[in-house]
C-alpha cells in the first residue's frame, strides 16, 4: 500500500466518520480519533460491500457506495457510543 493510498483512506475516513456521526441523533460521547477510526473502517468495509454488490464503479459519483459507507459509520458511531455510555 502506498503513502497516497493511506492518506486517501484517512481523508475519506474523516469525511465518512463525520457524516456518520451527523446522522446519529443526539450527542455522542466519543472523541474525534474514534470518529476517524470508525470512518476509516466503515469506508473500507463499505467499499468492499459495494464491490461485492457491483455498485462500486459507476459513471460519475458513487452515491450508493457513499450511502453504504455513511450508514456503516453511523452504526459504528452509535455502537461505540453505546458501549462507552455503559461504562
Long-range contacts (C-beta under 8 A, 24 or more apart in sequence): 9-40, 9-43, 9-44, 10-36, 10-40, 12-39, 12-40, 12-43, 12-69, 13-37, 13-39, 13-40, 13-41, 13-42, 13-43, 14-39, 15-39, 16-40, 16-42, 16-43, 16-46, 16-66, 16-69, 16-70, 16-73, 17-42, 17-73, 17-77, 19-70, 19-73, 20-69, 20-70, 20-71, 20-72, 20-73, 20-74, 20-75, 20-76, 20-77, 21-73, 21-74, 21-77, 23-70, 23-71, 23-73, 23-74, 24-74, 24-77, 24-78, 24-81, 28-77, 28-78, 28-81, 29-81, 29-84, 29-85, 30-77, 30-80, 30-81, 30-84, 34-80, 35-77, 38-73, 38-76, 38-77, 38-80, 39-73, 41-72, 41-76, 42-69, 42-70, 42-72, 42-73, 42-75, 42-76, 43-69, 43-73, 45-69, 45-72, 46-70, 46-71, 46-72
